[in-house]
Each structure stands twice: as C-alpha cells, then as structure tokens.
Amino acid sequence: NFMKKILLVVLALSLLLTTHIFAQGEKAHLLGLSIVEDILEDDYGLTVLDGLFSITIFKKLPSTDVFKVYSRWMGTGEHKVRVQIVDPDKKIVKKSDDEDINFENDYETYWLSHDFANTLFNKPGVYWVQAVLNDNVEFEIPLFIQISGEELEYEPESELPYITFSLPAIEVYEKDNGLLTVSGVFEYFVFDDFPAKDSFIIANG
C-alpha cells in the first residue's frame, strides 16, 4: 500500500509537471493591432494596410461604419483569437468570429483580417478595439467616435505614447483623404543563399 501511494504521488507530480511544461510551451503574443479602411494584397502577394485611422466623425448618431482590424501574432501551439469593439461603458458592440491559429513552427508569425462591416455606433465617446486571446483581452486601442462640430473629452491614463504595432514593410504613404497606408507588409524573407541583403522599413504606430 505504501509503495502504491508513493507511485500515485510520483505519477501525480509527473502529470502536473508535464501539464506545466506543456502550458509554458504554448504561448502567443500580439505584435500589432490596427484599425484600417481595408486590408489588401499587392502585386507581390504582400499585405497592404489601407487607410489607418483611430477617429470617425459622423454627422449624426446612431450611425454605422465599415472597417477592418488587422491583428498580428507570434507564438507556439494552438490558440483562439478574435477582435471585439466595446463602447465607453465596456459593453460589447460587435465582435468578430473566433479564429483558430496554429503555430506549426516555434514562434512563427501569423496575421488576421477581422471584418467589421456595418458596425453600429449609438453615441459619441471613446470606444475600444480589443484583441482577445483564448477569451482574455490581450490588448486594446481607442477608437474615437465623434459628432461633427462637437468636442470629445478624453483623458489618457498616461501622457506617454504607446506602440500599437511594429511592422516590417516596403513603404508608408499618405492617401488623398489624409490617412496613411502601410504597403508591402511581410512576415519573412526567403533567400537562395547567405549572406544576403534587402531593403525595407519598420513601420511603427
């Protein structure tokens, strides 16, 4: 009986240790979150984040808007992610479908396009775009909803700016409507031989 108890304790500890190691091994991290007019593909198959914005001005409310949210992830293992919009009272306005992501190689990069067509805004204020990882809010950025001619009060928690994304890309340019586009976003290089070199930028929001 004593030996059986010892064996059970050893098995239980082994199971706990294995579970801990497995949990430690499967991690995901958000690398970027952007609100954009559209997500496109250029002639080389690279991603184009077309028309980044954080403010929408309506003539009246309630009104609807159409936009997309880009999220970029790095990690290991299998995870469930989504993006959701919450109002100033932190009530969910709309959320995207859950997406299953599976990092087949350790710490590879994965990006997603989340569609927010016909999203209804009932009142002005600071809304929040939240990246949700395995049902937990990983990160959020503000979306300012205003009525034309009216001021919107906002007091950030800190006077320091914070980064919302950092992306390797080919170029950044301004559209006719004044919004910025990050063009040629890529995830990796493939070279025939090393040493090798290329030209690119890091676009930071």
FILUMBA-241468 format. One record per residue (C-alpha): x negated, y, z negated; residue in one letter. Coordinates in steps of 0.2 Angstrom, whole numbers, plus 5000, padded with zeros to 4 digits. Example, Ala and Ser with C-alpha at 12.3 -4.5 7.8 and 13.67 -1.06 7.14 Angstrom:
2
NODE    u    v    w r
NODE 4938 4978 4961 A
NODE 4932 4995 4964 S
***
This chain:
205
NODE    u    v    w r
NODE 5000 5000 5000 N
NODE 4986 5012 4996 F
NODE 4977 5009 5012 M
NODE 4994 5011 5021 K
NODE 4996 5028 5013 K
NODE 4978 5033 5017 I
NODE 4981 5028 5035 L
NODE 4998 5038 5036 L
NODE 4989 5054 5029 V
NODE 4975 5052 5042 V
NODE 4987 5050 5056 L
NODE 4997 5065 5050 A
NODE 4982 5076 5049 L
NODE 4976 5070 5066 S
NODE 4993 5074 5073 L
NODE 4993 5091 5065 L
NODE 4975 5095 5072 L
NODE 4980 5089 5089 T
NODE 4995 5100 5089 T
NODE 4985 5115 5083 H
NODE 4971 5112 5096 I
NODE 4985 5110 5110 F
NODE 4994 5126 5104 A
NODE 4977 5135 5104 Q
NODE 4973 5129 5121 G
NODE 4989 5136 5129 E
NODE 4989 5154 5129 K
NODE 4995 5168 5141 A
NODE 4991 5187 5141 H
NODE 4999 5201 5150 L
NODE 4987 5210 5161 L
NODE 4999 5223 5168 G
NODE 5017 5229 5169 L
NODE 5023 5242 5182 S
NODE 5040 5249 5187 I
NODE 5040 5251 5206 V
NODE 5052 5255 5221 E
NODE 5047 5239 5229 D
NODE 5034 5225 5230 I
NODE 5027 5222 5247 L
NODE 5014 5212 5256 E
NODE 5001 5220 5268 D
NODE 4994 5213 5284 D
NODE 4981 5203 5274 Y
NODE 4993 5195 5263 G
NODE 4988 5206 5248 L
NODE 5001 5214 5236 T
NODE 5007 5232 5238 V
NODE 5015 5240 5223 L
NODE 5025 5253 5232 D
NODE 5030 5269 5223 G
NODE 5026 5268 5205 L
NODE 5037 5278 5193 F
NODE 5042 5280 5175 S
NODE 5056 5294 5177 I
NODE 5073 5293 5185 T
NODE 5083 5309 5187 I
NODE 5102 5307 5190 F
NODE 5115 5320 5194 K
NODE 5127 5311 5183 K
NODE 5128 5296 5172 L
NODE 5134 5282 5172 P
NODE 5124 5278 5187 S
NODE 5115 5263 5195 T
NODE 5097 5262 5201 D
NODE 5087 5249 5212 V
NODE 5069 5245 5207 F
NODE 5057 5231 5204 K
NODE 5045 5227 5190 V
NODE 5028 5219 5193 Y
NODE 5020 5209 5179 S
NODE 5003 5201 5180 R
NODE 4997 5187 5168 W
NODE 4982 5177 5164 M
NODE 4981 5161 5153 G
NODE 4981 5142 5151 T
NODE 4995 5130 5151 G
NODE 5014 5132 5154 E
NODE 5024 5147 5149 H
NODE 5041 5155 5152 K
NODE 5042 5174 5156 V
NODE 5055 5187 5160 R
NODE 5057 5206 5160 V
NODE 5071 5215 5152 Q
NODE 5077 5233 5151 I
NODE 5083 5239 5134 V
NODE 5092 5255 5130 D
NODE 5087 5268 5117 P
NODE 5096 5258 5104 D
NODE 5086 5242 5110 K
NODE 5101 5234 5117 K
NODE 5098 5224 5132 I
NODE 5104 5232 5148 V
NODE 5098 5219 5161 K
NODE 5086 5205 5161 K
NODE 5078 5195 5175 S
NODE 5079 5176 5177 D
NODE 5067 5166 5166 D
NODE 5052 5161 5177 E
NODE 5041 5146 5173 D
NODE 5022 5149 5176 I
NODE 5010 5135 5175 N
NODE 4991 5139 5175 F
NODE 4983 5124 5183 E
NODE 4966 5131 5181 N
NODE 4959 5139 5165 D
NODE 4963 5157 5164 Y
NODE 4968 5160 5182 E
NODE 4979 5175 5186 T
NODE 4997 5175 5190 Y
NODE 5009 5189 5196 W
NODE 5028 5190 5197 L
NODE 5040 5202 5205 S
NODE 5056 5205 5195 H
NODE 5071 5212 5204 D
NODE 5082 5225 5195 F
NODE 5095 5229 5209 A
NODE 5110 5239 5204 N
NODE 5104 5242 5186 T
NODE 5117 5252 5176 L
NODE 5112 5266 5165 F
NODE 5126 5274 5154 N
NODE 5117 5288 5145 K
NODE 5101 5298 5146 P
NODE 5086 5293 5135 G
NODE 5071 5283 5133 V
NODE 5074 5265 5139 Y
NODE 5061 5252 5138 W
NODE 5054 5239 5150 V
NODE 5049 5224 5141 Q
NODE 5038 5209 5146 A
NODE 5044 5193 5137 V
NODE 5033 5178 5135 L
NODE 5041 5162 5128 N
NODE 5056 5173 5121 D
NODE 5044 5185 5112 N
NODE 5042 5203 5118 V
NODE 5024 5204 5123 E
NODE 5023 5222 5129 F
NODE 5034 5237 5133 E
NODE 5033 5253 5143 I
NODE 5045 5268 5143 P
NODE 5057 5272 5157 L
NODE 5064 5289 5155 F
NODE 5082 5292 5161 I
NODE 5087 5310 5163 Q
NODE 5101 5320 5170 I
NODE 5096 5334 5182 S
NODE 5093 5350 5173 G
NODE 5093 5343 5155 E
NODE 5078 5341 5144 E
NODE 5074 5324 5137 L
NODE 5066 5323 5120 E
NODE 5053 5310 5117 Y
NODE 5040 5309 5103 E
NODE 5027 5295 5106 P
NODE 5020 5286 5092 E
NODE 5003 5291 5096 S
NODE 4996 5306 5106 E
NODE 4983 5294 5114 L
NODE 4987 5287 5131 P
NODE 4988 5268 5133 Y
NODE 4985 5257 5148 I
NODE 4999 5249 5156 T
NODE 4990 5240 5170 F
NODE 4972 5237 5177 S
NODE 4972 5230 5194 L
NODE 4958 5226 5207 P
NODE 4965 5234 5224 A
NODE 4959 5241 5240 I
NODE 4966 5259 5239 E
NODE 4978 5271 5230 V
NODE 4988 5284 5239 Y
NODE 5002 5296 5237 E
NODE 5019 5294 5246 K
NODE 5029 5308 5254 D
NODE 5040 5308 5239 N
NODE 5026 5311 5227 G
NODE 5025 5293 5220 L
NODE 5009 5283 5220 L
NODE 5006 5266 5229 T
NODE 4993 5254 5224 V
NODE 4989 5244 5240 S
NODE 4979 5228 5243 G
NODE 4981 5221 5225 V
NODE 4972 5204 5224 F
NODE 4968 5190 5212 E
NODE 4952 5183 5218 Y
NODE 4938 5183 5230 F
NODE 4933 5168 5242 V
NODE 4916 5169 5249 F
NODE 4907 5157 5261 D
NODE 4890 5159 5252 D
NODE 4882 5168 5237 F
NODE 4875 5181 5233 P
NODE 4890 5191 5241 A
NODE 4897 5208 5240 K
NODE 4913 5218 5244 D
NODE 4921 5235 5241 S
NODE 4936 5238 5230 F
NODE 4943 5249 5217 I
NODE 4951 5246 5199 I
NODE 4967 5255 5198 A
NODE 4972 5259 5180 N
NODE 4989 5265 5175 G
***
